[in-house]
Amino acid sequence: MDWSWADASAPDRGHVRCEAGAVVTTDAAHQSDQLDAEHVRTAAAAAADWLEARRDHLRVPGVQAALSLRGELLLSTASGVADEGTGEPLRTDHLFRVASHSKAFAATLVLRLADAGALSLEDRLGRWVPELAAAGSPAATVPLRALLEHTAGLARDSVEGAGHGDADHWQGERPFPDRAELVAVLSAPGVAVLGVYERFKYSNLGYAALGLVLEAVTGRPWAELVRTELLEPLGLRRTEPTWVPERAAEHASGHALLALGGARRPVRWESLTADARAMDAATGVSSTAEDLVRWATAHCDAPATARRVRQDPDDERPVLPAHLRRLARQGAWATDDPSGGGPAASGDEYGLGWQRLTAGGRRTVGHGGGFFGHATRTAFDPVTGLAVAVCTNAVDGPALPLARGVLRLVELATTGTPDPAAARPGALERFTGRFASQWGVLDVVRLGDRLVALDPAADLPGPSAELRVASDDALLVTAAPGFAAPGELLRYAFDVDGRAAAVRGAGGITHRPVSRP
């Protein structure tokens, strides 16, 4: 296969063009193309503490997270346990089933093949999976573009009366479909439940079908294709495109719903139920938070060494040319409008293998993943090169809210009015810490060149108050809700070593330091 490359500045080729009338949004929008790395570092430090507090508050077994800027890793953290039964601590190198992140890998490979002229996004599925055409399946006439966008109108996970007739492989009750079963399900008359391009309708079957296309076009198995074309060139050594039994012990254990009451039940993946088999292109990938931010960086426009594919010493080609990266990120279909007509109030959209949503005051691109026992999320800003990934080892783990929270901390660190005291070394840091009273917990943190008060139990970081150094032992509350203490002082008492021993504020209530895990 000749993987030819287009010039990054070339116009979209005919076989990868945007559909007429599609909604095209601009990545840049209102955001700057530069973020101060030192300010983002302060957000990274605050994020580590905030993530741990949220994990503990929400009773999530373990949280692994990473934050990078233009390819530089600023945060890699793991808190909690990999297995509640054994108490094994979670590490930053534990693998997670990142599930639907697989779709971005599949979409990237499809776009590369389209750019090489090996296929067209307007090809019908039946061209590459002839069994579907022979069976007269409605799926055979679906364009590949519609599969990428989730606008093919296909059933999400199963078709009654076809294959096993259910989707209980998603909860470990039987193996995932093999190729024969997948083709049987895709051949069923009931596989098409809506019209093509009628609306956004998520379909794991659709992306599994793209996996069949990739193998048919290249003549190579999914796992080999992903490893050689994406993982190895990008140095994603802690990522696997399919279930590898020899690496099973490297995975964090999964955990069931907390909402069912009592203690969380551990999820044990057996070799037969762990392998996604023919569904790999929809859900087979395992990875870490660190590798996921490297993967996200590869799709950013901001300069970053980590984005370059190095198949030989002189190779400096990107994983996708610029026009294809932008095409993939264009969110043409609203994802959370019940009518399907959109646009939704949230602005959330889906493009070619990527989701778009607003978080931390910026338009981000990314994907989520849910596997039985794990929940994960990646979000990145292609303009600034900011990327965050969060992995949790619970099926109801709050990966998306946690990722939003980290991006919110970055927003707070890179906006606002600097405190003049920041110019003096240590002038802000001496006031920072976690303090508690009988009424709640208060975090005083440095974000950028200012201090803010945060409630670590809040779903999204505040600030509950903006603070300014008023004297050597006091902070002025410069902005806060009216029920709080705007205009008042937080008065500190320091011990003989210069550490904060108490903070009095909010009407005179004393908060005392609490140790962090």
N, C-alpha and C positions, 0 to 999 in steps of 0.2 A: 504494500500500500504506500503510495506516494503522499505523504502528509505535507502538501505545499502550504505556503504561508502568504497571506496578502500583506501588502504594505499597510502599516498601522493607520496611515492617513487616507487610505483608499475609500471611495464611496461604497455603500453596501452593494454587494453583488446581487444579481437577480434572484439567485436561489436562497439568499438569506435576507431578503428585503422585509420591511415592515408591511403588515397588511394595511391596505387602504382604510382610512378611517380609524385606525387604532390610536388610542390615547398615548402620546409620547410625552414623558415628563423629563425634565432636566435634572441631572444629578446635582449640579451646582446649586440650583435654586437660590436660596438667600444665604448660604453658608460660605464662610471663608475657605480658601484652599490651603490654609496653613493653621496648624495648632502648635502652641508653644509646648515643646516636649517636657520642659521642667514643670509647667503647670499641670500637664497630664500626669506626671509622676506623682504629684500630690494627690490627685484623684485616685491613682492606683493604690497608694498607701491607705487612703480612706476606704477604698473598696474592699480591701482584704478584711478589715475590721467589720465593715457593714455586712458583708456576705456571711461571715461567721455568726454575727448576731442574728441575721435573718434565718440562717440555717437552724440555729438553736431554737429561735422563737417559733418556727413553723414545723419543728420536729422532722426535718429532712435528714436521713441518715448521713449523707455526704454530699458535699458540693466541691466541684473542681472548676476553676475559672482561669482565664488568661485574657490579657489586654495588651495590644500592641499598637504602635504608631509607625507607619511607613516601614514596616518590617522589623522594627526594634521591639523586642519583648519587654514590656514594662511591668507586667504582673503575671505571675504564675503561682497559684495558690490552691491548696486542697485542705479542707477542714471536715471534721466528722470521721465517720468510719466507712470502710469499704464493705463491711458485712456486720450487721447488727448482732448476728448470732455469735460470731467469733470475736468481735471488737477490734478487728484489724484496722489500723488507721488508714484512711484514704491518702493516697500519694498523687503527686502531679503526673506520674507516669502510668497510673491505672487506665486501662482502656474502658471505653463506654460504647454501647451499641447506639451509634448516632443516627441510625435508621434513615429517616427521610432526607437527611443530608446527602444520601446516595443520589438523589435526584439531580442535584447540582453537578455531581461528577458525571452522571449519564448525559445531562444536557450539554456539558462542556465537550464531551466526546462527539456528540451528534453535530454540534456546531463546527468542530474541527473537521469532521468528515464533509460537511456541507461546504466549508471553505476550500477544501481540497478537491471539490467537484465529484466526490465519490457518491454523494446522494444529494437530494434536494429536500428542503423542508416542505415542499408541496407534494413530494412522493406520497402515494397512498400506502398504508401499512401492508396491504396485500401484496405489494411488489416484493417486499423483503420477507414476508411470512406467507408464502404461497398457499399453505394449508388453509388459511383463513379465506382466501379467495375461492379455493376449491369447495369449501363448505358453505359458501354463500353468506358468510358472516357479515353483518353490518359494520363490524370493526375493520373489515378489509378496505373499506372506502375512506377511512379516516386519514386526513393528512398528518404527517409527522409533526407539523407545527402545532396542530390542535392537541396532540398528545403531550408535547412539551408544555403547553399553556394550561393544561387541564380543562380544555374546552371541547374535548372529543365527545362528551355526553355519555361516557362509558360508566358502568357500575363501579363503585368504589373498590370493593374487595372480593366479591363473590357473586355468583348468579345461581339462583335456586334451580336445582335440577341438573346443574353442570358440575363436573368434578365431584367433590364432596358436598357441594351445595351450601357450604357455610364458610365463615372466615375464622373458625376457631383455632387456626394455626397461630393467630395473633395472641392467643392466651395460652399457648403451650400445650394444647390438648391433642394436637396431631402435627405431623410435619408440614412445612410449607409446600406449596405445589411444585412439582418438578416440571420440566418443559412440556411433557405430554399433557399433564393436567391443566397447565396454563393455557395451552393451545385449545384444549377442549372447552375451557371456560370462555375464552375469547371467541370461540366459534359458535357459542350458543346464541340463539335469536334474541334472548333477553339481555344480552350484554350491553346493548345501546338503550339507554333509558331517556336520553334527551337528544336533541338535534345538535349537530356539529356547529360550533361557534354560537350556540344559543346563550350560554352563560358559563361562568367559572364553575366547575364541578370537579372536586379533587378525586383523583383515581389512581390508586396504587396499581391496578391492573394496567392502566395506560402506560405507566413508566416501566412496568415489567415487560410490556410489549416492546418498548424502546430498547430494552436489554436484548431482546431477540433480534431486533434490527441491527444493533451494533455488532453482534456476533455474526450475522449473515453478511454484512457489508465487509467486515475485516477478515472473517474466517478465523477469528481468535476468541477464546473464552473471555467472558467478562472480567474475571479476576486478573488474567494476564494482561488484558488491554489496559485496565486501570493502573496496574502496577507499573508497566513499562512506559506508558504515555503520560502519566500524571504523578504518581507517588514517588517513583525513583528520581525523576528529574527535579521535582520540587523538594526532595529530601524529607518526605513525610514518612519517617521510619516507624512511627507509632500508629500508623493507619493501615487497616486491612480492608480490601474491597469485599471480602466474603468471610464467613465463619471459618476460622482456622483452629481445629481442636487443640493443636499443640500450644496455642496461646490462650486457651480458655482461662487458665489460672491468672493471667495478667489482667483480666477484666474485673472491675468492681462488681460485686454481687448486686442483683436487682432486688427491689422490694416492692410489695404490693401496696394497694391503697391504704392510706391512714383513715379515710372517711368511713371504712367499714367497721371501725371501732376496734379497741384493744391494741395490742402490739402489731407492728407491721409484720407481714408474713414474708420471709425471704423467697425470692424467685430463683429456682435452680434450673438452668438450661441444660438439657440433655443434648447429646450430639445430634439426635434425630430432629429435635424441635428447635435447636438453636440455629441451624443452617437455613438461611432464607431461600436457598436453591434458585429456582427460576425467578424469584422475586428480588434478587440481589440488587438490580438497578433501581428498585424502589426503596429498599430498606436494608441492604446487606452490610453497609460499611460500619466498621468500628474505628474509633479514633480517640484522641485526647483533646483537651481544650487548647493546649499549645499547638498541636498540629492543625486544629481547625482555624486558628487565627492566621497561621501560615497559609493555609488554603485560601482563606478570605483575602489575604494580602495579594495573592496571585491574580485576583480579579479587580484590584484597585487600579486607578489611573495615576495615583500619586507615586512618584519614583520610589522603588524599593527593590533592593537586590533579591529579596526572597521571592519576588514575582517571576524571576527569569528562569526559563527552562534551559538546563545545561545538559544537552545530550552529548556534547563534545566540548573541548576547551574553548573553541571559538564561537560557540552557539550562545547568542544573547537574545533569542526570540521569546516573546511572552507566551504564556499558556494559551492565550487567545489574542488575536490582533485587536487593536483598540476599538474598531468599529463593531466587532462581534461581542466584545465585553459590554459595550453600551447597549447593543441590541438585546442581549440576554437580560440586562437589568431593567429594560423598559417595562413598567408595570401597566399592561393594557387592560387587565381584567380585575374589577373589584372583587375582593374575596369574602367580605362579611356582610354584603347587602342581601337580605333574605329574598328579595325579588329577582336578584341576579342582573338587574338593569344598571345598577350603580350610577355614578360613583358613590361609595359608602362614605358616611360621615367621618369615619376613621382615616380614610385615605389609603387603607391597606390594599395592596394590589399584588398580582402575580404576573410574572413575565415568562421567560424561557428558562425554567428551572430555578428561578429565584423569586423570593418574596420581597416586597417593598413595604416598609412601615416607618412611621415617624417615631423616633425615640431620642430622648436627650436633646430635643430642639433641632434635630437634623434628620434628613431623609436617609434612611439606611436600607441596605440590601442584605439578604441573608436567607436562612432557612432554619426550621426546627426539625426535631426528630423525636418520635415516641416509639419505643420498643417496650415489650412487656417487662417492666422493672426499671426502665431508664427513661429520662426525659432530658432533652438537650436543646440548645439554641445558639446560633451564631448570628451576629449582626455586624455590618461594616459600612463605613462611609467611603465610597470609592474616590471621592474628591480629596479628602484629607489623609486617607490611608489609615484611619482609625478602625480597629477591629476588636470585637469582644466575643468570647465563647464561654458558655456556662454548661456544665454537665452535672446532672443529678442522678443518683441511683435509687430513684423511686418513680413509679409509673405516674404519680401525680406531682412530681417534683416541679417547683415553680421556676423553670429555666428561663422562660420569657420575662416574667417580672424581675428576676434577678439581673438579667442582661439589660433590661430597661433601667434598672437602678444604677448599674455601673455607668451607663451612658449619661444618666442624669448627673452623677458626680463629676464626670468630665465636663459637662456643660457648666456646672457651678464653678469648676476650677478655671475655666477659660473665659468666663464672663464676669461682670460685676466690677465694682470700683475697688482698686487696690487700697490697702491700708498703708499709709505712709510709714508705719512702724516696721513694715516688712523689709525695709532697707537695712535695718539693724539686725545682725546675725542673732538668731535665737529669740528675737523679741516676740514672735508669734508662738513658737513652739512651746514656750514655758507654760502657756495657758491651756494647751491641748490635753485631752484625756477623756476618759469615760467616768461619769459621776452619777450617783444615784441617791434618791430620797425615797420616802415611802410612797411618793406620788408618781414616780417614773424615773426613767434613765435619760441622761443628757450626754451627748457626745459633743465636745468642742474640738473641731478639726480644722486643719489648715487646708484650704482648697485654693490653689493659685497663690495670690498675694493677699489673701484675706482670711479671716476666721469666720466660721459659721457654726451654729448650733444645730445638731441633727438629732432626731428621735430614731434610734436604731431599730425600734419596733415598727416604724411606719413602712407601709408597702412601697413607697417611693421616697427616696431621700429628700428632705425639706427644701430649703432650710426652714427650721422652725423659728430661727432668728438669724439676722446678720449682725456681726459683732465688730467692734473697733477698739483698739487699745486706747484706754483713757488715761491709765497711769501704770506704774509698775505692779500694781496689785488689783487692777480693775479693768473690766471690759464694758463698753457702752453698747446697749442693745439699740442698734440704729434702725432696724426694720424687723417687725414681728406682728402677728395678728393682734387685734385689739384686746382679746382675752388673755394675752400673754403679758409681756412687760416692756413694750416699746418705751424708749427714753430712760429706762432704769439702768442701774449698774449691776453687773455680776462681780461681786467682791470676793477676791481670792485670799486664802491664808496659805502660806508656804512653810514647809518644815525647814530644818537647819541645812538640809541638802539642796534646798531650792525647788523641791517638788511640791506640786499642789496638794495640800492636805484637806482643803474644803473649799467649796464655792457656795456663796450665799447670793440668792437672787430670786426673781419671780415672786416678789412680795415678802422676801425675807426667809424663804425656806432654804435650809442648808442641804447641799448635795455633797456626798463624800466619794472619794475615788473607789472604783471597783476594779479588781484585777480582770484582765482579759484572758480568754483561753490561750 
